[in-house]
C-alpha cells in the first residue's frame, strides 16, 4: 500500500466528537508508520489556549478561522489526521481537505458518543448540559452535519467496534481502493 503516490495520501478522519477520531487516528498512524495530527490540538498549540477558551474569547467563528489555517497547513502525504467534528462543514474546508487526502467518516449513535465523552466539561458545544440535553445536542449536530460527513469516501460505524477493528476496516478499504 505505501509506496504508491496516490496511496500515500493522508487519511482524514471526520465525524462527531466521541466517535473515536483521535484514538483510531493514533492507532492507524502507528499501523501505517505515518505521522498523526490532531487538528484540535494543533489549533490549541498555535493559539496557546484551550479550545474552550478560544470559544469564550472569539466565539465559534474565531475558532473556525484558526481551524482553517491548521487545515491549510496539513501535509498531503503519509499522515493520519483527526479532524475537529465541524471541520468538514464549510465547503472551503472540504475543498482543502480533498487536496490533502481521503476522508473517512467515523460514526456512532448519540447515546454512544455521550457515554464516551462523559460530562463534557471541556467540550464548548456541550458544556453545562445534562445527559439528555447532550444527546439531543449531538443528534442535532449530527443531523446538521450529515451531508458534509456524507462526502467521505468511507463511513465506519464505531459503536460496537474496538479501535483495532475500526483500523482494520479502514486499512482493508484503503487496500481495496474503496477509499482512494
N, C-alpha and C positions, 0 to 999 in steps of 0.2 A: 504494500500500500504506500509506504513512504518512499519517495523517490520520484514519483510522477509529479510534475509541476501542479497539475490540477488537484491531485490527491493530497498535496501538501498544504492546500488552502486551509485556513483556520476553521475550526468548528466553533460556532457561536451558539451558546445555549440561552434560550429565551423561555419565558413562562412566568407565572405568578410567584410572588415571594413564598418561600416554603416548598417549592416544587423540587428542590434539590440541585439547583444550578451550580452552586459553589462546591458542594460535596462531590457531585458527579464530575464537575469540571476538573477538580484536583485529581480525582482517580483516573479520568480519561487522559488527562495530560501526562500523568505518570506512565500509563499504559503505552502511550504513543511515543514517550520520550520527548514531549514537546513542553513548551512554556505554558504556564497557567496564568491568566489575567482575570481579576475580578474588577469589573468597571466601577462598582460602588466603592471598593477600596481605593481604586485609583483616583476617583473624584475626591474622596476624603483626604488622601495624601496630598493631592495638588492644592486643595483648599485649606489644608491644615486645620480642618474641623470635621466633626461628625456630620453625617447626612441630616440628622435631626436638627442640628444647629444651622446648617445651610437652609433647610426648610424654614426654620424660625426667623432667620435673618433676611433671606432672599426669596422665600416662597418657592413653590414648585417650579416657577418659571426660571428662577436663578439656578436651581439645581439642574434643570434640563439643559440650560446653556452650558453649564460646566460638564455635564454628561456628554453632550455633543462634541465638545473639544476632546474628551478622552476617546470617544469612538473614532474620531478622525485620525487620532494618533496611533490607533491599533496597528500592529503588523498584519500582513496579509498571508503569512506563511507560518506553518508549524507552531500554532498556539491554539489553546482551547480557552474560550472566553465565556465567563459567566456574566451575562448582561443584567442590568437592573430590570425589574419587572415591567417598567413602562418604556424602556429604551426603544422598542420597535414601533411604538405608536406613531411617532412622527414619520411621515413619508420620506423626508430628507434623511433621517437616520437609517431607514430601511435601504435607501439607495447606497449610503456609505457602507452599511453592513454587507450589502450584496457584492460590493467590490472587495471586501475583506475575506469573505469565506462563506461557508454553508451554515444556514440557520436550522437549528434543531429546537423544537418546542417540547419542553418538559411540562407535563400537565398533571394535575391531581385535583380531586374533589375539594371544595372549600373546607369541608369538615376535616379532611386530612391535613390541609395547609394549616388550619388553626391549631391542630394537635402538634404539628411540627414547630410552629412559630412560638407557641406558648402565650405569655402575657403581652408580648409585642411592644414593650415599653420603648424600644429603640427604633420602632417602625413608625415613622411620622404619619403615614396614612391610616394606621390602626391604633395609635396611641390613645389611651383613655377609654377605649371601647370594651364592653363586656363581651363574653364569648359569642352570644347570639348576634350582636352587632358586628363583631369581627367576621363572622360567617357571611352575614348579609353584605358587608363591605367588599369582601373578597369575591363574592358572587357577582356583585355589580361591576367590580373592576375586571373580572374575567369576561363578563358579557361585553363590556365596553371595548376590551382589547382583543376579543376573539378574532376579528377579521385580520388584525395585524399579526397576531400569533399564527393564524392560519396561513400566512405567507411562507412559513417554514417549509423546508423540503421534507422534513420528517417530524412526526409527532410521536412522543413516547409517554405513555401513562406511567406515573411513578407511584401510584397509590400503594400497590402491593408488591412492588419490586424493590430489591435491595440496590444499593449503589452499584455493586458489581453486575447485577442483572441489567440495569439500565445501560451501563457501559457496554456490555456485551451486545445489546440490541443496537446501539449506535454504531459500534465497530462493525457489526455484521452488515448494517445498511450502507456504511461507507465502503466496505469491501465489495459489496454488490453494486455499487454505483447508485443506490437509491437516494442517497443524499449528496450527490456530487454531480 
